[in-house]
Amino acid sequence: METAGFLPEQWTAKTIDAAENELVCWNAFDTDQWRTDLKKGARLYIPMTAHITAIEVVVGTIGSAASASTDITSGQTAKYIDINQWYEVPHDLDEMSDLQTQVAWQGKVQKEQGYAIAKVMDTSINALFSALGTTKGSDGQTLDDDLLLDMVETLNSADVPQSDRSLITDPSGLRDLMAFDKFISSLYAKTGAVTTGVIGQTVYGATVRITNNLTAATKGSYAVLAHKDALGGISQMRTAWKEEQKAYHITRYNIEALWGVKELRDTYGVNFYTRAA
């Protein structure tokens, strides 16, 4: 391959595409992806909406206004995300491999770099699951219908919107779900969804997402049923760069990512244990 024609912007874009294909949990939440203005240590404030109450009209009086947002100027508690995660994925290409033009190494490296970034981003947001909302079930418990209904009831009782919910579990949780006769034909069989991380169908209105990057408990791992607004994240893929190291007969190709994650609405999620870690 001709490395002289390497375009950092193109490499960055293709790595982002590769990462997008691997992100399972990050995309389930309120994430502002691939910004260009972030720096490590920055703090970004997020406007949060709040429920307001209708008031009866009284002739001759001015109704008291209520604010639907919580921000810095309103005197209410503001939500923010600290940009405190900074990772890189360097790759060294030796001169011999560079001369083997029949090998499509560029696409392979971009895919591996995207996977590496996606895995650590997913892991960082999954680490928030154990503190989200109420914990349901016991460590190592089978994911059964009673547990699912209990979690759904908890979210419904907290006025959590029915849309944009995700059930994020691991392969043991998927195995448990597939044991339910009432789920097999309607959720999995018709789409072949068991072959992907994002199942694409729903359980009680929640999209099922499968990952191996959950935080381990003792017997199982911490999984979650949550609305997308429960957690937030902001990320930036920094422009790729290359550096020739002629003394070592290699060229280094590197990509870096910055991001931060934060719990935004505690009552918008319920965590539970999976059967196996």
MOBELSUL-V485975 format. One record per helix or strand. SS is the DSSP state (helix for helix, strand for strand). FROM is the first residue (numbers start at 1). TO is the last residue. Records with the same first field share a line. If there is no record, write none. Layout:
SS = FROM-TO, FROM-TO
This chain:
helix = 3-5, 8-22, 26-28, 95-99, 105-126, 129-131, 145-157, 171-177, 181-189, 193-195, 228-230, 246-248, 266-268
strand = 30-32, 43-46, 48-49, 69-70, 79-82, 85-88, 91-94, 133-136, 165-169, 198-203, 206-210, 216-216, 221-227, 231-245, 250-263, 269-273
